[in-house]
Amino acid sequence: MKIGISDRSFEKFTLVIKEFQEAYSLTDIRYEQNSSSIIEIELYFGALTDRGVIRPKGREEIEEIASSIEFKLRLEGFEVLEKEILEKTIERRSIDTPTISKAPYRITEIARWRWEI
């Protein structure tokens, strides 16, 4: 997403994004301020976290969450300039592989792993 903000609302923006992380079980958030008034943000909806495995979300569920996030950002006074949903492969080296095999959710379709020595 690309979001238009004013200089005064950056702190408010970070608080709102942290609320989204808790409410929607985001596995990661990355943002970069391109100019004084535009922030480019990436919200990750993975199944692997540093604490373990969470229920994977389907594309339809992610689209609903993205619409909800966009709506709430607009309510807070931010301008959503661009929104795009992409599927990416993320490499995580801090996950213990037994955690994946003992996961309460079936994630073998979306997670691949290998042993490295």
N, C-alpha and C positions, 0 to 999 in steps of 0.2 A: 504494500500500500504506500502511496505517497500522500502525506497529510500536510495541509497548510496550517501553520500555527503562528502566533505572534511571539515575540521574545519573552513577554511576561508569562505566557502560558506553558513554557517548557516543563516547569516543575509539576504543574497540573497534569500535563500529558504523561509524564513518567508515572505518576500516581494512578492514573486511569489505566495505563497499560499493565501495571502490576496487579490491579484488580482483575483484569482480563485473564492474566496468567493463572490466578487462583480459580476463577470462576469456570474457565473452559479447559483446564488441565493442559495448558500449553507446555511443550517440552523445552522450548527455547524461544527467546526473543532477541532479535538483533536489529538495531536501528542506527542510522547515520544521519546527521544533520547536514544536508547538502548546501543549504543557504540559511540565512537568518530566519526564514519563514517557512521552509519546507523540510520535512523529515521523511526519509524513506525507511520503512519498517518491514521486517519479515517476522511473521508469527509461525512457529513450527508446531504441527499437530502430529507428533510421532507417537510411538508406543514405548520407546526406551527412554528412561530417565536415569539420572545418577542414583536415584533411590530404588529403582527397579522397573518393573513393567506395568504399564497402564493399558486400559482397554483401547485397542485401535479404533479410530474413527473412520467411517466411510466418507466418500466424496460428497454425498448429499448432506450428511451431517456437518461437514466442514463448510459447505456453501451456506447452510443455515446460520452457523456460528459467525461466519464472515459478514453476512448481512446484518446480524444482530450487533456485531462489533462496529460496523459502519454506522448503524443507526445511533448507537450510544455515543460514538465520537461526535456525530453531528449535534446530538443533544447537549453535549458538553461545550459546544461552540467551535469545534475544529472543522476544517473543510477537508473532505476526502477527495483528493484530486484524481487518484487512480487506484484501482483495485484489481488484482489478478491472482488466480489460484493456480499454483504450479506443483508438480510432483518432482521432488528432488531426492537423490540418494545422499545420505549423510553418513559420514564415518565417525563412529564413536569408539574410542579406545579405552574408556574407563568402565565399561560394562563387564561384569564377571559372567562368562558364558553359562555357568550353571543356573544363574538367575533367569536366563532366557529359557532354558529347558524346563525349569520348574514353574514357569509363568502360569497364572490361572487363565490366561487367554491364549488362544491359538494365534501365534504371530509368525509362524514359519512361512506364510505367503508373503509377508512384507519385510522380514528380517533375514539377513544372511550373516553368517559368521564364519571365521576361520581361526585356527590356532597359529600363533606366531611365536617363535622362540628367538 
